Amino acid sequence: MQDMMGNMDIAFPNLGIYLRNVPKAFSVFGFQIALYGVIIAVGVLGGVLLASKVAKLEKLDSDVIWDFAIYAIIFSIIGARVYYVVFSWDRYKDDLLGIFNLRNGGLAIYGAVIAAFLTLWVYCRKKGQSFLQLADICVPGLVLGQVIGRWGNFTNREVFGEYTDSLFAMRLPTQMVRAGDISETIAAHMAEGTNYIQVHPTFLYESLWNLGLLVLLLLYRRHKKFEGEQWLLYLGGYGLGRAWIEGIRTDTLFIPHTTIAVSQVLAVVLFVAALLADIIIRRYLQKNKTPTVRVESDGE
C-alpha cells in the first residue's frame, strides 16, 4: 500500500482494498449534489418500502405508513439537527444562522430516532392507531434506513474511530477530514512522509451491526410475545451496539461541561430499559395467562 494517497482515495490496507477517486458529490446541470444526501434519501425510501411491506403482512393498510412517513421525515430531520446543535452549542452560540446551514453537516441519528417515535405517538393519538403496533411495523424500516444511511458517512469521510491496525483499518487523506475529528492518538500514529490517517471505520461497524439487527427483527416478527416487543428489541439492540461503537468514535457529542458521551449514555439507558421492560412484560403475561381447559370426551 503506497505511502501517499490521492485526495479522493480511500483505502483498507489490511484487506488489500484501495479505492481511487471516491467522490463526495456529483454535478447535474451545474448543480452539485452531495452523495451523502442521495444515500440518505435511498435509505429513507428503502425503509418506508420495507415498513409498508411489513404492514401488509400484519394486515394493516400500507397507506398508513406512507402517510406517517411524510411527517416522520420532516420531524426526524429537525430532531437530528436539534440534538446535534444542543450538544454542540459552543460551535453555534456565536453563529446562530449556522444552525440552519445543514450543508456543513451536523445531524445526529439519535435525535432523528427520538423525533420519529414522538411523531409516531402524536400521529397515533390523532389517527386512532395503536402506537405499539405501528412501532413494531416501522422499526425494520428504520433499521434498514440506518444500514444504508451510514454509507453516506463513508462518502463524507466522517464518523470514524481512533487509530487501529485491525483487519478493517481504514485510511483517509488528512485533507479530506475535519481537523477536529483527528484525535491526539490518531495524529501520533501518522507516519512521517504520509498524508493519511488510519482509523476504525465505525460507520461500517454500525451498518453491519444494524444489518444483523434487521435480520433478527424480521426473523422474530412472527414469534413476538406482545405488541411493542419488536420496538423494545430495536431500542435495546441498537443501544447495545451503539454503546460500544460510540466509545471509539472521535466525533462524539458530550454532555455539556463533561467528558461523558451523551449518545453512549443514552444507548446504555435504552438497552437496560428495553431489557427490563421486556422481562417484566413477559413475566406479567405469563403470570396472568389464562390456563387452557382440557375437555375430555367420553366417546359415543
C-alpha positions in Angstrom: 0.0 0.0 0.0 1.5 3.3 -1.0 2.6 6.0 1.5 1.0 8.9 -0.3 -2.7 8.9 -1.1 -4.7 10.9 -3.6 -7.1 13.4 -2.0 -10.2 11.5 -3.1 -8.9 8.0 -2.3 -10.0 5.7 0.5 -8.1 2.5 1.4 -8.5 -0.6 3.6 -4.8 -1.7 3.7 -5.2 -4.9 5.7 -7.9 -6.1 3.3 -5.9 -5.1 0.2 -8.6 -2.6 -0.9 -7.6 0.7 -2.5 -10.4 2.8 -3.8 -9.4 5.7 -6.1 -11.4 8.9 -6.7 -14.3 8.2 -4.4 -16.5 11.2 -5.0 -18.3 13.3 -2.3 -20.7 14.8 -4.8 -21.6 14.9 -8.5 -22.9 17.6 -10.8 -26.2 17.7 -12.6 -26.8 20.7 -14.9 -24.2 22.7 -12.9 -25.8 21.8 -9.5 -23.6 20.0 -7.0 -25.4 17.1 -5.4 -23.8 15.5 -2.3 -23.7 11.7 -2.3 -24.5 11.9 1.4 -27.9 13.3 0.7 -28.6 10.8 -2.1 -27.6 7.8 0.1 -29.8 9.1 3.0 -32.7 9.5 0.5 -32.2 6.0 -0.7 -32.2 4.8 2.9 -35.4 6.6 3.7 -37.2 5.2 0.6 -36.0 1.7 1.3 -37.1 2.0 4.9 -40.6 3.2 4.0 -40.9 0.4 1.4 -39.9 -2.2 3.9 -42.3 -0.8 6.6 -45.2 -0.8 4.1 -44.4 -4.4 3.2 -44.4 -5.4 6.9 -47.7 -3.5 7.3 -49.3 -5.6 4.6 -48.1 -8.8 6.4 -49.7 -7.5 9.6 -53.0 -6.9 7.7 -52.7 -3.1 8.0 -53.3 -0.7 5.1 -49.8 0.3 3.9 -51.2 3.8 3.1 -50.9 4.4 6.9 -47.2 4.0 6.6 -46.8 6.4 3.7 -49.0 8.9 5.4 -47.0 8.8 8.6 -43.7 8.8 6.7 -44.3 12.3 5.4 -44.4 13.7 9.0 -41.7 11.4 10.2 -39.1 12.5 7.6 -39.7 16.2 8.3 -39.6 16.0 12.1 -36.7 13.5 12.1 -34.5 15.9 10.2 -35.5 18.7 12.7 -34.9 16.3 15.6 -31.5 15.2 14.3 -30.4 18.8 13.9 -31.7 20.0 17.3 -29.9 17.1 19.1 -26.6 18.0 17.4 -26.9 21.7 18.0 -27.9 21.3 21.7 -24.8 19.2 22.4 -22.5 21.3 20.2 -23.8 24.7 21.4 -20.3 26.2 21.8 -20.0 25.9 18.0 -23.2 27.8 17.3 -23.8 30.2 20.1 -21.9 33.0 18.2 -23.3 32.0 14.8 -27.0 31.3 15.2 -27.5 31.4 11.4 -25.1 28.5 11.1 -27.7 26.3 12.9 -29.7 26.3 9.6 -26.8 25.5 7.4 -27.1 21.7 7.0 -24.5 21.6 4.2 -21.7 21.8 6.8 -23.0 18.6 8.4 -24.4 18.2 11.9 -27.2 15.6 12.1 -27.4 13.1 15.0 -29.2 9.8 14.4 -30.4 9.6 18.0 -32.1 12.9 17.6 -33.8 11.6 14.5 -34.9 8.4 16.2 -36.4 10.3 19.2 -38.2 12.7 17.0 -39.6 9.8 14.8 -41.1 8.0 17.8 -42.5 11.2 19.3 -44.1 11.9 15.9 -45.4 8.4 15.7 -47.0 8.8 19.2 -48.7 12.0 18.2 -49.8 10.5 14.8 -51.3 7.5 16.5 -53.2 9.7 19.0 -54.6 11.8 16.2 -55.5 8.9 13.9 -56.7 6.4 16.4 -53.9 3.9 15.6 -52.1 1.7 18.1 -48.6 3.1 18.8 -47.1 -0.2 19.8 -48.4 -1.9 16.7 -47.1 0.8 14.3 -43.8 1.0 16.2 -43.3 -2.8 15.7 -44.1 -2.4 12.0 -41.9 0.6 11.5 -38.7 -0.5 13.2 -37.5 -2.9 10.5 -37.7 0.0 8.0 -36.0 2.3 10.4 -33.1 -0.1 10.8 -32.8 -0.6 7.0 -32.6 3.2 6.6 -29.7 3.2 9.1 -27.9 0.4 7.4 -28.0 2.3 4.1 -27.6 5.8 5.5 -24.3 5.1 7.3 -22.7 4.8 3.9 -23.3 8.5 3.5 -20.8 8.9 6.2 -18.3 6.9 4.2 -18.5 9.2 1.2 -18.3 12.2 3.6 -15.1 10.8 5.2 -16.7 11.1 8.7 -17.9 9.0 11.6 -14.6 7.2 12.1 -12.9 6.0 15.3 -9.5 6.0 16.9 -6.3 4.6 15.3 -6.3 0.9 14.6 -4.2 -1.6 12.6 -7.0 -4.2 12.7 -8.3 -6.1 9.7 -10.8 -3.4 8.9 -8.5 -0.4 9.4 -9.3 2.4 7.0 -7.0 5.1 5.6 -8.3 8.6 4.7 -6.3 11.5 3.4 -6.0 14.1 6.2 -7.0 16.9 3.8 -10.5 15.3 3.4 -11.5 15.0 7.0 -12.4 17.6 9.7 -9.3 18.6 11.7 -11.4 18.3 14.9 -12.0 14.6 14.2 -8.3 13.8 14.3 -7.5 12.9 17.9 -4.1 13.1 19.5 -3.8 9.3 19.3 -4.5 9.3 15.6 -2.1 12.1 15.0 0.6 10.3 17.0 0.3 7.3 14.6 0.7 9.3 11.4 4.0 8.1 9.9 6.4 10.7 8.6 6.1 11.3 4.9 2.5 10.2 4.7 -0.7 12.3 4.2 -3.3 10.0 5.6 -4.8 8.8 8.9 -5.6 5.2 9.7 -8.7 4.6 11.8 -11.6 2.4 12.8 -14.4 2.6 10.2 -17.1 3.0 12.8 -19.7 3.8 10.1 -19.1 0.3 8.8 -19.3 -1.3 12.2 -22.7 0.4 12.8 -24.0 -0.5 9.4 -23.1 -4.2 9.8 -24.5 -4.2 13.4 -27.8 -2.8 12.2 -27.9 -5.3 9.3 -27.7 -8.1 11.9 -30.4 -6.4 14.0 -32.6 -6.1 10.9 -32.3 -9.8 10.2 -33.1 -10.6 13.9 -36.2 -8.3 13.7 -37.5 -9.9 10.6 -37.0 -13.5 11.8 -38.5 -12.7 15.2 -41.5 -10.8 13.9 -43.9 -13.8 13.9 -42.7 -15.0 17.3 -43.1 -11.8 19.3 -45.0 -12.3 22.6 -46.7 -8.9 22.7 -47.3 -5.7 20.8 -44.3 -3.5 21.2 -41.7 -6.2 21.6 -40.2 -5.5 18.2 -39.9 -1.9 19.3 -38.1 -2.9 22.5 -35.9 -5.2 20.6 -34.8 -2.3 18.4 -34.2 0.1 21.2 -32.2 -2.5 23.2 -30.4 -4.0 20.2 -29.4 -0.7 18.7 -28.5 0.7 22.1 -26.1 -2.3 22.8 -24.3 -1.8 19.5 -24.2 2.0 19.7 -22.8 1.9 23.2 -19.5 0.2 22.2 -19.2 1.9 18.8 -19.6 5.4 20.4 -16.8 4.6 22.7 -14.2 4.5 19.9 -15.6 7.4 17.7 -13.7 10.7 17.6 -16.6 13.0 16.8 -18.5 12.2 19.9 -21.0 14.7 21.4 -20.6 15.3 25.1 -22.9 16.2 27.9 -22.1 20.0 28.5 -19.2 20.6 30.8 -18.3 16.9 31.0 -16.3 14.3 29.0 -19.3 12.0 29.1 -20.6 10.9 25.6 -24.3 11.7 25.6 -25.2 9.2 22.9 -23.3 6.5 24.8 -25.2 7.2 28.0 -28.5 7.2 26.1 -27.6 4.0 24.3 -26.9 2.2 27.6 -30.0 3.6 29.3 -32.2 2.4 26.4 -30.6 -1.0 26.3 -31.2 -1.5 30.1 -34.7 0.0 30.0 -35.7 -2.2 27.0 -34.3 -5.3 28.5 -36.1 -4.7 31.8 -39.4 -3.8 30.2 -39.3 -7.0 28.1 -38.6 -9.2 31.1 -41.3 -7.5 33.2 -44.0 -7.7 30.5 -43.2 -11.3 29.7 -43.5 -12.2 33.4 -46.7 -10.3 33.7 -48.2 -12.1 30.7 -47.0 -15.5 32.0 -48.5 -14.8 35.4 -51.8 -13.7 34.0 -52.1 -16.3 31.3 -55.5 -18.0 31.2 -54.9 -21.7 31.7 -56.0 -23.9 28.9 -59.1 -26.0 29.7 -58.8 -29.5 28.5 -62.1 -31.2 27.6 -62.2 -34.9 27.9 -64.6 -36.8 25.7 -66.4 -40.0 26.9 -66.9 -41.0 23.3 -70.2 -42.2 21.9 
